[in-house]
């Protein structure tokens, strides 16, 4: 029947050879799980990412995007055994640029068995070929979307790769565009003054275009030296608007409008060179990143009588950020297969803020308001040295350890500014144990120093909610002891599952603290704990008689605890998530080019907790979607997706207190916005 449908709808595609069902079980070589490209033929993959998304029980982890400098490896994806260069080039971006034709094989191995500092747990290595005769290849993807909030025609990406001289180049253009929005009613209630209650009817629209042009070049010499260079330039044009009709019996109606806009540009250049030196290998890395972000937010109220002056406020700010990093990694082996390494890194970071607050006076004219600590520059000089040691303890047990420390100097100018220095120890110990071919365990204990958000140092204003943060020049970097245990179980013909448990003991965690009797900012609390469990599974249904069908499951639950600085009672960490899950089903119909499936996902988090209010965002139903895909429409793959089948709406509840959160409630905002069905089309191809 499916062949008849294909013949009638796509006469040219009907004669194409339909992909046969393939076995998604890996073979094992030297403790590594090996996948060949041909095993994923039924999905008609165009890029490495198309394949990786179908590997049973594996999920790409891009690590900590706010990691200090380059640091140790934390992404679980390698390309030809090496970390992905740069910071903006994450695993998803790089995998999307690798054509299937250029892939030799894919390997999954425990990170602790590699001579790469910082890796543990399941790590994917994509091995590509170096054939200079293969010519130029390319991939493209177009993702138009249609919803109540508007049409998005401009999301997609295209990349071209090929030989150049003695190396290979890649040029890519991507636009992560979006057109979002929702509408609904908000009730504002005053528990101690019900005559002040009113209603808002709101329509929110958000749109953004983020085109990015990037290029890279890599070359390997006849002596084994490897050179990489990457350059990227992008812009981010963001627009937000919320139009509100506010009504209250016996009073004039009010129209409220919020508008926000940002016009950002950002650029990054990175390069590395790896070569033999003495009895080991030396890798030199350099990175320069710059960003310029001017934005303005304005909120105003206008009365329908046409006489009463408008009210409102406006906050404008321009942010300039930058990061410069130099890093050297030297590694060598000694007798017995022991891996040694020394990593040295120096970095300079800065954030410069110029902010201004304007408030309408009684005549409706904007007047400047003094805002302490809004115009300031924060800088950090940092250096670290880490030594690494790794070896096989037995045939199936491998040890990797790192030990070192960092020195940092953080400075802020202005009347509240100060300069402080810190020396922090860092290190980790990892064990990889493979008791049998279908079972892997890993354990990691790490002492980590987190990156501060420099935005927390300077004052800011949320004009739509009239919320102000004073900024805190006395912030110190949080530190934590992190323990993690991961087990991967190969279920053979039934799939694979990975279970991870973790526990984090955090000191100097950043949370809301009082600055004066009426103001607050983000500061450091003594300690907090965080623990949870995650499961990533793929269940193959071929063995149950449903050929070509599979189910992917990703779920995580977390608890946390911190002593509230206001009440003295333990609570969850502000804005921490509680649980999330995503379940995907896909069926590739045998002997056809058709596939179909669906997904369901949900997320729940703990409210953002300030000293004067709490803000809770809830999803009132899971987000569900279905899709149908044809893998050869005139040589293209076409996927049609229909989302939000359960008509999920988003609820936001903000509780504001008269003074502090341990006192009487001032008012409660209860908002429910709906965004309707979402229609998405994805057209992808190769050339």
C-alpha positions as CSV (number, residue, x, y, z in Angstrom):
1,X,0.0,0.0,0.0
2,X,2.8,2.4,0.9
3,X,4.4,1.7,-2.5
4,X,1.2,2.7,-4.3
5,X,1.0,5.9,-2.3
6,X,4.6,6.7,-3.1
7,X,4.0,6.0,-6.8
8,X,0.9,8.2,-7.0
9,X,2.2,11.2,-5.0
10,X,5.9,11.1,-6.0
11,X,6.3,9.3,-9.3
12,X,10.0,10.0,-9.7
13,X,10.7,8.9,-6.1
14,X,8.8,5.7,-6.5
15,X,11.5,4.2,-8.7
16,X,14.2,5.0,-6.1
17,X,15.7,2.1,-4.2
18,X,14.0,2.0,-0.8
19,X,16.3,1.5,2.2
20,X,16.3,-1.9,3.8
21,X,15.9,-2.4,7.5
22,X,19.2,-2.6,9.3
23,X,20.5,-3.9,12.6
24,X,21.3,-1.1,15.0
25,X,23.4,-3.3,17.3
26,X,27.1,-2.3,17.4
27,X,30.0,-4.6,17.2
28,X,32.7,-4.5,19.9
29,X,36.4,-3.9,19.1
30,X,39.0,-3.2,21.8
31,X,36.3,-2.2,24.3
32,X,34.7,0.2,21.8
33,X,31.2,0.0,20.4
34,X,31.5,0.4,16.6
35,X,28.7,1.5,14.2
36,X,29.0,1.7,10.4
37,X,27.1,4.2,8.3
38,X,25.3,1.4,6.4
39,X,23.5,0.4,9.7
40,X,21.5,3.6,9.5
41,X,20.6,3.4,5.9
42,X,16.9,3.1,6.6
43,X,16.9,6.7,8.1
44,X,18.4,8.1,4.8
45,X,20.8,10.3,6.8
46,X,22.3,13.3,5.2
47,X,24.7,14.4,8.0
48,X,26.5,12.9,11.0
49,X,23.9,14.5,13.2
50,X,21.2,12.5,11.5
51,X,23.1,9.3,12.4
52,X,24.0,10.3,15.9
53,X,20.3,11.1,16.7
54,X,19.5,7.4,15.9
55,X,22.3,5.7,17.9
56,X,20.5,3.6,20.5
57,X,20.7,4.9,24.1
58,X,23.0,7.9,23.3
59,X,22.3,11.6,23.7
60,X,24.6,14.4,22.7
61,X,25.7,16.5,25.7
62,X,27.2,19.8,24.8
63,X,28.6,20.3,28.3
64,X,28.7,23.6,30.2
65,X,28.4,26.5,27.8
66,X,29.5,28.9,30.5
67,X,32.7,27.0,31.2
68,X,35.6,29.2,32.2
69,X,37.9,29.6,29.2
70,X,38.4,26.3,27.3
71,X,39.2,24.2,30.3
72,X,38.9,20.4,30.3
73,X,36.8,18.6,27.8
74,X,33.1,18.2,28.8
75,X,31.3,17.6,25.5
76,X,30.7,13.9,24.9
77,X,31.5,14.1,21.2
78,X,34.9,14.0,19.5
79,X,35.8,14.4,15.9
80,X,38.7,12.1,14.8
81,X,39.6,11.6,18.5
82,X,39.9,15.4,19.1
83,X,37.8,17.9,21.0
84,X,35.7,20.3,19.0
85,X,37.6,23.6,18.6
86,X,36.2,26.9,19.7
87,X,33.3,27.7,22.1
88,X,30.4,28.6,19.8
89,X,31.0,25.4,17.7
90,X,29.1,22.9,19.8
91,X,28.6,19.3,18.9
92,X,25.3,19.8,17.2
93,X,26.7,22.5,14.9
94,X,29.8,20.4,13.9
95,X,27.9,17.2,13.4
96,X,25.4,18.9,11.2
97,X,28.3,20.0,8.9
98,X,29.7,16.5,8.3
99,X,28.3,14.8,5.3
100,X,27.5,11.1,5.6
101,X,29.8,10.4,2.6
102,X,32.7,11.6,4.8
103,X,32.1,9.3,7.7
104,X,34.2,6.1,8.1
105,X,32.6,4.9,11.4
106,X,31.3,6.0,14.7
107,X,32.7,4.7,18.0
108,X,31.3,4.9,21.6
109,X,33.8,4.5,24.4
110,X,34.1,5.4,28.0
111,X,35.8,8.8,28.3
112,X,38.0,7.7,31.2
113,X,39.8,5.3,28.9
114,X,40.9,8.2,26.6
115,X,43.9,10.4,27.1
116,X,41.7,13.5,27.1
117,X,41.5,15.3,30.4
118,X,38.0,15.7,31.9
119,X,36.1,13.1,29.9
120,X,34.1,10.3,31.6
121,X,31.0,8.3,30.8
122,X,29.8,7.4,27.2
123,X,31.7,9.4,24.6
124,X,31.1,9.4,20.8
125,X,34.0,9.6,18.4
126,X,33.1,10.3,14.7
127,X,35.9,9.1,12.4
128,X,36.0,10.8,9.0
129,X,38.0,10.0,5.9
130,X,40.8,12.1,4.6
131,X,40.3,11.4,0.9
132,X,41.2,14.5,-1.0
133,X,39.7,13.1,-4.2
134,X,36.1,12.9,-2.9
135,X,35.4,16.5,-4.1
136,X,33.1,19.2,-2.7
137,X,30.1,18.0,-0.7
138,X,27.3,20.0,1.0
139,X,24.1,19.8,3.1
140,X,21.2,22.0,3.6
141,X,18.1,22.2,5.8
142,X,15.1,24.5,5.5
143,X,12.6,24.6,8.4
144,X,9.6,26.9,7.8
145,X,7.1,27.0,10.7
146,X,3.5,28.2,10.9
147,X,1.6,29.1,14.0
148,X,-0.9,31.5,15.5
149,X,1.9,34.0,16.3
150,X,3.0,34.2,12.6
151,X,5.0,32.5,9.9
152,X,8.7,31.7,10.0
153,X,10.2,31.2,6.5
154,X,13.8,31.9,7.3
155,X,15.1,29.1,9.6
156,X,17.6,26.8,8.2
157,X,21.3,26.1,7.4
158,X,23.6,25.2,4.6
159,X,27.2,24.0,4.7
160,X,29.8,23.2,2.0
161,X,33.0,21.2,2.6
162,X,35.8,20.0,0.4
163,X,39.6,19.8,-0.1
164,X,41.7,22.9,-0.2
165,X,45.4,22.6,-0.7
166,X,46.7,20.0,1.7
167,X,43.7,20.3,4.0
168,X,39.9,20.6,4.1
169,X,37.6,23.7,4.3
170,X,34.1,24.1,5.6
171,X,31.8,27.2,5.0
172,X,28.4,27.3,6.7
173,X,25.5,29.7,7.0
174,X,22.8,29.2,9.6
175,X,19.8,31.2,10.7
176,X,18.3,30.1,14.0
177,X,15.1,32.1,13.3
178,X,11.9,32.0,15.4
179,X,8.5,33.5,15.5
180,X,6.8,32.7,18.8
181,X,3.8,34.1,20.7
182,X,0.8,33.4,22.8
183,X,-2.3,35.1,24.2
184,X,-4.5,34.8,27.2
185,X,-5.9,36.4,30.3
186,X,-4.2,37.4,33.5
187,X,-5.9,37.9,36.8
188,X,-4.3,40.3,39.4
189,X,-5.7,39.9,42.9
190,X,-5.0,41.8,46.1
191,X,-5.8,39.5,49.0
192,X,-6.1,42.4,51.5
193,X,-7.8,44.9,49.1
194,X,-10.1,43.0,46.8
195,X,-11.5,46.3,45.4
196,X,-8.1,46.7,43.6
197,X,-8.4,43.5,41.6
198,X,-8.3,43.8,37.8
199,X,-7.9,41.7,34.6
200,X,-5.5,41.9,31.7
201,X,-6.1,40.5,28.2
202,X,-2.7,40.0,26.7
203,X,-1.2,39.2,23.3
204,X,2.5,38.5,23.2
205,X,4.7,38.2,20.2
206,X,8.4,37.3,20.1
207,X,10.6,37.1,17.0
208,X,14.3,36.8,16.3
209,X,16.7,36.2,13.4
210,X,20.2,34.9,14.3
211,X,22.2,34.5,11.0
212,X,25.7,33.2,11.5
213,X,28.4,32.8,8.9
214,X,31.3,30.5,9.9
215,X,34.3,29.0,8.2
216,X,36.9,26.4,9.2
217,X,40.1,24.9,7.8
218,X,42.0,21.8,8.9
219,X,45.2,20.3,7.6
220,X,47.3,17.3,8.6
221,X,51.0,17.2,7.5
222,X,52.9,14.1,6.4
223,X,54.6,14.2,9.8
224,X,51.3,14.0,11.7
225,X,51.1,17.7,12.7
226,X,47.4,19.0,12.8
227,X,46.3,22.6,12.2
228,X,42.8,23.9,12.7
229,X,41.4,27.4,12.4
230,X,37.8,28.5,12.8
231,X,36.1,31.9,12.4
232,X,32.5,32.9,13.0
233,X,30.5,36.1,12.8
234,X,26.8,36.4,13.7
235,X,24.1,38.9,14.5
236,X,21.1,38.5,16.7
237,X,18.0,40.7,16.0
238,X,15.5,40.2,18.8
239,X,12.0,41.8,19.1
240,X,9.4,41.3,21.8
241,X,6.0,43.0,22.2
242,X,3.1,42.5,24.7
243,X,-0.1,44.4,24.0
244,X,-2.6,44.4,27.0
245,X,-6.1,45.7,27.6
246,X,-6.5,46.2,31.3
247,X,-10.0,46.5,32.7
248,X,-11.6,47.0,36.1
249,X,-15.3,47.7,36.9
250,X,-15.9,51.4,37.7
251,X,-12.6,52.7,36.3
252,X,-11.1,53.8,33.0
253,X,-9.7,51.1,30.8
254,X,-6.0,51.1,30.4
255,X,-3.8,49.9,27.5
256,X,-0.4,48.6,28.5
257,X,2.4,47.9,26.1
258,X,5.8,46.4,26.6
259,X,8.4,46.4,23.8
260,X,11.9,45.0,23.9
261,X,14.6,44.9,21.3
262,X,18.2,43.9,20.9
263,X,20.6,44.3,18.0
264,X,23.7,42.2,18.8
265,X,26.7,41.2,16.9
266,X,29.3,38.6,18.0
267,X,32.5,37.2,16.5
268,X,34.9,34.5,17.4
269,X,38.3,33.3,16.0
270,X,40.1,30.2,17.3
271,X,43.1,28.2,16.1
272,X,45.1,25.2,17.3
273,X,48.2,23.4,16.2
274,X,49.3,20.0,17.4
275,X,52.7,18.4,16.8
276,X,55.3,16.0,18.1
277,X,57.7,17.4,20.6
278,X,60.2,15.3,22.5
279,X,58.6,12.1,23.5
280,X,55.0,13.4,23.4
281,X,52.5,15.7,21.6
282,X,52.1,19.5,22.2
283,X,48.8,21.3,21.3
284,X,48.7,25.1,21.3
285,X,45.3,26.8,21.3
286,X,44.2,30.4,21.0
287,X,40.7,31.9,21.1
288,X,39.3,35.5,20.8
289,X,35.6,36.2,21.2
290,X,33.8,39.6,21.2
291,X,30.2,40.6,21.5
292,X,28.3,43.9,21.3
293,X,24.7,43.9,22.6
294,X,22.7,47.2,22.7
295,X,19.1,46.7,23.9
296,X,16.1,48.7,25.1
297,X,13.0,47.8,27.0
298,X,10.0,50.1,27.5
299,X,6.7,49.7,29.4
300,X,3.9,52.2,29.3
301,X,0.3,52.6,30.4
302,X,-2.1,54.8,28.4
303,X,-5.6,55.8,29.6
304,X,-8.7,55.7,27.4
305,X,-9.9,59.2,28.5
306,X,-7.1,60.8,26.4
307,X,-6.4,63.3,29.1
308,X,-4.6,61.4,31.9
309,X,-0.8,61.5,31.1
310,X,0.8,58.1,30.3
311,X,2.8,56.3,32.9
312,X,5.7,53.9,32.4
313,X,9.5,53.4,32.5
314,X,12.3,52.5,30.1
315,X,15.6,50.7,30.6
316,X,18.4,51.0,28.0
317,X,21.6,49.2,28.2
318,X,24.6,48.4,26.0
319,X,26.8,45.4,26.9
320,X,30.3,44.7,25.5
321,X,31.8,41.4,26.3
322,X,35.1,39.7,25.4
323,X,37.2,36.6,26.1
324,X,40.8,35.9,25.2
325,X,42.3,32.5,25.9
326,X,45.7,30.9,25.3
327,X,46.1,27.2,26.2
328,X,48.9,24.6,25.9
329,X,48.4,20.8,26.3
330,X,51.3,18.4,26.4
331,X,50.8,14.7,26.7
332,X,53.1,11.7,26.6
333,X,53.1,7.9,27.3
334,X,55.5,5.9,29.4
335,X,56.1,2.2,29.7
336,X,53.1,0.1,30.6
337,X,50.7,2.3,28.6
338,X,50.5,5.1,31.2
339,X,49.2,8.5,29.9
340,X,50.6,11.7,31.3
341,X,49.7,15.3,30.6
342,X,50.1,18.9,31.6
343,X,47.6,21.6,30.6
344,X,48.3,25.3,31.1
345,X,45.8,28.0,30.3
346,X,45.6,31.8,30.7
347,X,42.4,33.8,30.0
348,X,41.1,37.4,30.1
349,X,37.4,38.1,30.3
350,X,35.5,41.4,30.5
351,X,32.0,42.8,30.6
352,X,31.3,46.5,30.2
353,X,27.8,47.8,30.9
354,X,26.3,51.2,30.2
355,X,22.7,51.4,31.6
356,X,20.1,54.1,32.0
357,X,16.6,54.1,33.7
358,X,14.0,56.6,32.6
359,X,10.6,57.0,34.4
360,X,7.6,59.2,33.3
361,X,6.8,62.0,35.7
362,X,3.3,63.3,36.6
363,X,3.1,65.1,33.2
364,X,4.0,61.9,31.4
365,X,7.6,63.0,30.4
366,X,10.5,60.7,30.7
367,X,13.0,61.7,33.4
368,X,16.3,60.0,34.1
369,X,16.6,58.1,37.4
370,X,19.9,57.5,39.2
371,X,20.7,53.8,39.1
372,X,23.8,52.9,41.1
373,X,26.2,50.4,39.7
374,X,24.6,50.4,36.2
375,X,27.7,51.8,34.4
376,X,30.6,49.6,35.2
377,X,33.2,47.2,33.8
378,X,34.0,43.8,35.2
379,X,37.3,42.1,34.3
380,X,38.9,38.8,35.2
381,X,42.4,37.5,34.7
382,X,42.7,33.8,35.2
383,X,45.4,31.2,35.0
384,X,45.3,27.4,35.7
385,X,47.6,24.4,35.5
386,X,46.3,20.9,35.5
387,X,48.3,17.6,35.5
388,X,46.7,14.4,34.2
389,X,47.5,10.7,34.8
390,X,45.8,7.7,33.3
391,X,46.4,4.0,33.1
392,X,44.7,0.6,32.9
393,X,44.6,-1.0,36.3
394,X,43.3,-4.3,34.9
395,X,42.1,-5.5,31.5
396,X,38.6,-4.0,32.2
397,X,39.3,-1.2,34.7
398,X,40.9,2.1,33.8
399,X,41.9,5.1,36.0
400,X,42.1,8.8,35.0
401,X,43.0,11.5,37.5
402,X,43.6,15.3,37.2
403,X,45.1,17.6,39.8
404,X,45.8,21.3,39.8
405,X,44.5,24.7,40.6
406,X,43.7,28.1,39.3
407,X,44.4,31.7,40.2
408,X,41.9,34.4,39.3
409,X,41.7,38.2,39.8
410,X,38.3,39.8,39.5
411,X,38.0,43.6,39.3
412,X,35.1,46.0,38.9
413,X,35.5,49.8,38.4
414,X,33.1,52.5,39.7
415,X,32.3,53.7,43.2
416,X,31.3,50.3,44.4
417,X,34.1,48.4,42.6
418,X,36.8,46.4,44.1
419,X,39.6,44.0,43.2
420,X,39.9,40.5,44.7
421,X,42.1,37.5,44.1
422,X,41.3,33.8,44.5
423,X,43.3,30.5,44.5
424,X,41.2,27.5,44.0
425,X,42.2,23.8,43.8
426,X,40.7,21.7,41.0
427,X,40.9,18.1,40.1
428,X,39.0,14.8,39.4
429,X,39.3,11.1,39.6
430,X,37.5,8.8,37.1
431,X,37.1,5.1,36.8
432,X,35.9,3.1,33.8
433,X,34.9,-0.5,34.5
434,X,33.7,-3.0,31.8
435,X,32.8,-6.2,33.6
436,X,31.4,-7.7,30.4
437,X,30.9,-6.8,26.7
438,X,27.3,-5.6,27.2
439,X,27.8,-3.7,30.5
440,X,29.8,-0.5,31.2
441,X,30.2,1.5,34.5
442,X,31.9,4.7,35.1
443,X,32.5,6.8,38.3
444,X,33.7,10.3,38.5
445,X,34.5,12.6,41.5
446,X,35.4,16.2,40.6
447,X,36.3,19.4,42.4
448,X,35.0,22.2,40.2
449,X,35.1,26.0,40.1
450,X,32.1,27.5,38.3
451,X,32.1,30.6,36.1
452,X,30.4,33.7,37.5
453,X,27.8,35.5,35.4
454,X,29.3,39.1,35.1
455,X,25.8,40.4,34.6
456,X,25.2,39.8,38.3
457,X,27.8,42.4,39.1
458,X,25.9,45.3,37.6
459,X,22.5,46.8,38.3
460,X,19.5,45.9,36.0
461,X,15.8,46.6,35.8
462,X,12.9,44.5,34.6
463,X,10.5,47.3,33.5
464,X,7.5,45.1,32.7
465,X,7.4,43.8,36.3
466,X,9.1,46.8,38.0
467,X,11.8,44.6,39.5
468,X,15.3,45.9,40.2
469,X,18.5,44.1,40.9
470,X,21.2,46.2,42.6
471,X,24.2,44.3,41.3
472,X,26.8,42.9,43.7
473,X,30.5,43.6,43.2
474,X,31.3,41.2,46.1
475,X,30.4,37.9,44.3
476,X,32.8,35.0,44.4
477,X,32.9,32.0,42.1
478,X,30.9,29.0,43.4
479,X,32.8,25.7,44.0
480,X,31.4,22.2,44.2
481,X,32.2,18.6,44.8
482,X,30.5,16.6,42.1
483,X,30.1,12.8,42.2
484,X,28.6,10.8,39.3
485,X,27.9,7.1,38.6
486,X,26.9,6.0,35.2
487,X,25.9,2.5,33.9
488,X,25.3,1.6,30.3
489,X,23.4,-1.7,29.6
490,X,23.5,-3.1,26.0
491,X,20.2,-4.9,25.6
492,X,21.2,-6.5,22.4
493,X,18.4,-6.7,19.8
494,X,16.2,-4.8,22.3
495,X,18.3,-1.7,22.4
496,X,20.4,0.1,25.0
497,X,19.9,2.1,28.2
498,X,22.1,4.4,30.3
499,X,21.3,5.3,33.9
500,X,23.2,8.1,35.6
501,X,23.1,9.2,39.3
502,X,24.8,12.3,40.6
503,X,25.3,14.3,43.8
504,X,26.7,17.9,44.0
505,X,27.8,19.6,47.1
506,X,28.0,23.3,46.3
507,X,29.7,26.1,48.3
508,X,29.2,29.9,47.7
509,X,26.1,29.2,45.5
510,X,24.7,32.3,43.9
511,X,21.2,33.3,45.1
512,X,19.2,36.4,46.1
513,X,20.5,38.2,49.2
514,X,19.6,41.6,50.8
515,X,21.7,44.6,50.0
516,X,19.7,47.1,52.0
517,X,16.4,47.0,53.9
518,X,14.5,47.4,50.6
519,X,16.9,46.2,47.8
520,X,18.4,42.9,46.8
521,X,20.9,41.4,44.5
522,X,22.4,38.1,43.6
523,X,25.0,37.1,46.2
524,X,26.7,34.0,47.7
525,X,25.1,31.6,50.2
526,X,27.2,29.2,52.2
527,X,26.2,25.9,50.7
528,X,23.6,23.8,48.8
529,X,23.1,20.2,47.7
530,X,21.8,18.9,44.4
531,X,21.2,15.3,43.4
532,X,19.3,13.4,40.8
533,X,19.0,10.5,38.4
534,X,18.6,10.4,34.6
535,X,17.8,7.6,32.1
536,X,18.5,7.5,28.4
537,X,17.1,4.5,26.6
538,X,16.3,3.1,23.2
539,X,14.0,0.2,22.7
540,X,14.1,-1.6,19.4
541,X,10.8,-3.2,18.5
542,X,12.0,-5.4,15.6
543,X,12.5,-8.4,17.9
544,X,8.8,-8.1,18.9
545,X,7.7,-8.3,15.3
546,X,7.3,-4.6,14.6
547,X,10.0,-4.2,12.0
548,X,11.6,-0.7,11.7
549,X,10.0,0.7,14.9
550,X,11.8,2.1,18.0
551,X,11.1,4.2,21.1
552,X,13.6,6.6,22.6
553,X,13.2,7.8,26.2
554,X,15.1,10.6,28.0
555,X,14.1,11.4,31.6
556,X,15.6,13.1,34.6
557,X,14.4,13.9,38.1
558,X,16.3,16.2,40.6
559,X,16.1,17.4,44.1
560,X,18.1,20.3,45.7
561,X,18.3,22.0,49.0
562,X,19.6,25.4,50.2
563,X,19.0,27.4,53.4
564,X,16.7,30.4,52.5
565,X,18.6,33.6,53.6
566,X,15.3,35.2,54.6
567,X,13.3,32.5,56.4
568,X,16.1,30.2,57.6
569,X,14.2,27.2,56.2
570,X,15.5,24.8,53.6
571,X,14.0,25.0,50.1
572,X,15.0,24.0,46.6
573,X,17.5,26.0,44.7
574,X,15.8,29.0,43.0
575,X,14.8,28.2,39.4
576,X,16.1,24.6,39.6
577,X,14.3,22.1,37.6
578,X,12.3,19.2,39.3
579,X,11.8,16.8,36.4
580,X,11.6,16.5,32.7
581,X,11.0,13.7,30.2
582,X,10.8,13.2,26.4
583,X,9.5,10.1,24.6
584,X,9.9,9.7,20.9
585,X,8.5,7.0,18.7
586,X,9.6,6.4,15.1
587,X,8.5,3.7,12.6
588,X,10.4,3.4,9.3
589,X,8.0,1.3,7.1
590,X,9.9,-1.6,5.6
591,X,10.5,-1.5,1.8
592,X,9.3,2.0,1.5
593,X,10.6,5.6,1.8
594,X,8.0,6.5,4.4
595,X,8.4,6.9,8.1
596,X,6.0,8.3,10.8
597,X,6.1,8.8,14.5
598,X,5.4,11.2,17.4
599,X,6.8,12.6,20.6
600,X,5.7,13.8,24.0
601,X,7.6,15.9,26.5
602,X,7.1,17.8,29.7
603,X,9.2,19.9,32.1
604,X,8.6,21.2,35.6
605,X,10.8,23.6,37.6
606,X,11.0,25.3,41.0
607,X,9.9,28.9,41.2
608,X,12.4,31.7,40.8
609,X,12.7,33.0,44.4
610,X,13.6,36.5,45.3
611,X,13.4,38.2,48.7
612,X,10.3,40.2,47.7
613,X,8.5,37.8,45.3
614,X,8.3,34.3,43.7
615,X,7.7,33.6,40.0
616,X,6.6,30.2,38.9
617,X,6.3,29.0,35.2
618,X,4.2,25.9,34.6
619,X,3.3,23.8,31.6
620,X,-0.4,22.8,32.1
621,X,-0.1,19.8,29.8
622,X,2.6,17.9,27.9
623,X,3.7,19.0,24.5
624,X,2.9,16.4,21.9
625,X,3.6,16.2,18.2
626,X,3.3,13.7,15.3
627,X,5.2,13.6,12.0
628,X,5.2,11.9,8.7
629,X,8.4,11.7,6.5
630,X,9.2,10.8,3.0
631,X,12.9,10.2,2.4
632,X,13.1,10.7,-1.4
633,X,11.0,13.5,-2.8
634,X,13.0,14.3,-5.9
635,X,16.1,13.5,-3.9
636,X,15.1,15.4,-0.8
637,X,13.9,14.3,2.6
638,X,10.7,16.0,3.6
639,X,9.3,15.9,7.2
640,X,5.9,17.4,8.1
641,X,5.3,17.9,11.9
642,X,2.2,18.9,13.7
643,X,2.8,20.1,17.3
644,X,0.9,21.0,20.5
645,X,-1.8,18.3,20.0
646,X,-3.0,18.6,23.6
647,X,-3.4,22.4,23.3
648,X,-0.8,23.0,26.0
649,X,-0.9,26.5,27.6
650,X,1.7,28.2,29.7
651,X,0.8,29.4,33.1
652,X,2.8,32.1,35.0
653,X,2.1,32.9,38.7
654,X,3.9,35.8,40.4
655,X,3.4,36.4,44.1
656,X,4.5,39.9,45.2
657,X,4.9,40.7,48.9
658,X,4.4,44.0,50.7
659,X,8.0,44.1,51.9
660,X,9.8,40.8,52.2
661,X,8.7,37.2,51.4
662,X,8.2,36.4,55.0
663,X,5.5,39.1,55.3
664,X,2.0,39.7,53.9
665,X,1.2,39.3,50.2
666,X,0.7,42.4,48.2
667,X,-0.8,40.9,45.0
668,X,-0.8,37.7,42.9
669,X,-0.6,37.6,39.1
670,X,-2.0,34.5,37.6
671,X,-1.6,34.3,33.8
672,X,-2.6,31.6,31.3
673,X,-1.5,32.0,27.7
674,X,-2.3,29.6,24.8
675,X,-0.3,29.3,21.6
676,X,-2.3,26.8,19.5
677,X,-1.1,24.3,17.0
678,X,2.3,24.5,15.4
679,X,3.0,23.3,11.9
680,X,6.6,22.7,10.9
681,X,8.1,21.5,7.7
682,X,11.7,20.3,7.3
683,X,13.3,19.9,3.9
684,X,16.8,18.6,3.8
685,X,19.2,17.5,1.1
686,X,22.8,16.9,0.1
687,X,24.8,17.9,-2.9
